[in-house]
Each structure stands twice: as structure tokens, then as C-alpha cells.
């Protein structure tokens, strides 16, 4: 059993920055990677960024060059630094931990709102 708890969401003006945090607890030995999804109203949930134990990263094309995912292994925490935010970045952001077998782990989500 793994729990993922997000924090750092909020309201920011376009062009501003936010940093999201996700702390993992529980059976974290089962986690091989962590990342972030987001879902905006009327949109599909999309993978924003992913970081593996090998420290490789993947980003959605829409956030490349603006968002950076990082990891603090000692704290079992991943971060998403979001710069140059755009209104289209407005969404609920979900921390995510894929599993090879069984259901993936999800946080409860944190709201990010970017005003025009």
C-alpha cells in the first residue's frame, strides 16, 4: 500500500511559477518511478512528466522547456517545477506512481489555476 500526497498547487498569473511536491509513504519499495498527470475540465487526463529510479525523465510536449521534474530519494518526494505558466496549464495535477503489476498509485490531486 502506497500513499501519495500532493502539495503546492494554487493560483498564479500567466508567466508565473509554482512548484508541486509529492511525498510517497507506505510500501515505497514497490515504486519504480513517479510522475505527474493532470486533468483539465473537458480534457483527457494526460501524463505531464515522469522520472525513474535511473533518473531518466519524460515530458509532455506541451510542457517541455517549461516544467522540470526532480526527485529527492531521501524524502521519497518528487517535485514539479512549473515555470512560464499558461492558462492552458490550469488543471488538477495528480501525483502518480506506476506499477508493473496491479493498479497504479494516485494522489488525490492538487489544483493549479493560471489566470490570464
C-alpha positions in Angstrom: 0.0 0.0 0.0 1.4 3.4 -1.1 0.0 6.8 -0.3 0.9 9.8 -2.4 0.2 13.3 -1.1 0.5 16.4 -3.3 1.0 19.9 -2.3 2.0 23.2 -3.8 -1.0 24.0 -6.0 -2.6 27.3 -6.1 -3.5 30.4 -8.1 -0.8 32.1 -10.2 -0.8 34.6 -13.0 0.2 33.6 -16.5 4.0 33.7 -16.8 4.4 32.8 -13.1 5.8 29.7 -11.4 4.7 27.1 -9.0 6.4 24.1 -7.5 4.4 21.0 -6.7 5.6 18.3 -4.3 4.5 14.7 -3.9 5.5 12.7 -0.9 5.2 8.9 -1.0 4.8 6.8 2.0 4.0 3.1 2.7 5.4 0.3 0.7 7.6 2.6 -1.4 9.9 -0.3 -2.3 7.3 -1.2 -4.9 7.7 2.1 -6.7 10.0 2.2 -9.7 9.1 5.7 -10.9 7.0 8.7 -10.1 5.4 11.4 -12.1 2.6 13.8 -12.6 -0.6 13.7 -14.6 -3.1 16.5 -15.0 -6.7 16.8 -16.0 -8.4 20.0 -17.1 -12.2 20.3 -17.4 -13.3 18.7 -20.6 -9.9 17.2 -21.3 -8.4 13.8 -21.0 -6.0 13.1 -18.2 -2.5 13.4 -19.6 0.9 12.5 -18.4 2.9 15.6 -17.7 6.2 14.3 -16.5 7.8 11.1 -15.3 11.1 10.3 -13.5 12.5 6.9 -13.0 14.9 5.4 -10.4 17.6 5.7 -13.1 16.8 9.4 -13.2 15.6 9.4 -16.8 12.7 11.9 -17.4 9.9 12.2 -19.9 7.7 15.3 -20.5 4.6 16.0 -22.4 5.4 18.1 -25.5 3.2 20.9 -24.1 5.4 21.4 -21.1 8.9 20.7 -22.4 11.2 23.6 -21.7 8.9 25.0 -19.0 8.4 22.2 -16.4 11.1 20.2 -14.6 10.6 17.1 -12.6 13.0 16.2 -9.9 13.3 13.7 -7.1 14.6 13.6 -3.6 15.2 9.9 -2.8 15.9 10.5 0.8 12.5 12.1 1.3 10.7 9.8 -1.2 9.4 13.0 -2.8 9.1 14.2 -6.3 8.8 17.8 -7.4 7.4 19.5 -10.4 8.8 23.0 -11.0 6.4 24.8 -13.3 7.7 28.0 -15.0 6.2 30.2 -17.6 2.7 29.0 -16.7 0.0 29.4 -19.2 -3.8 29.4 -18.7 -4.0 26.1 -20.5 -1.9 24.6 -17.7 -4.9 25.0 -15.4 -5.8 21.6 -14.2 -5.9 19.3 -11.3 -2.4 17.8 -11.0 -2.1 14.2 -9.7 0.9 12.5 -8.4 1.4 9.1 -10.0 3.4 6.0 -9.4 3.2 3.3 -12.0 3.3 -0.4 -11.0 4.5 -3.2 -13.2 1.7 -5.4 -11.8 -1.5 -4.3 -10.3 -3.1 -0.9 -10.1 -1.1 2.3 -10.3 -0.9 4.6 -7.4 -2.6 8.0 -7.4 -2.6 11.0 -5.2 -5.8 13.0 -4.5 -4.7 15.9 -6.7 -3.9 19.5 -6.2 -5.5 22.3 -8.1 -3.4 24.6 -10.3 -5.1 27.6 -11.7 -3.3 30.0 -14.1 -5.1 33.3 -14.7 -4.8 35.3 -17.9 
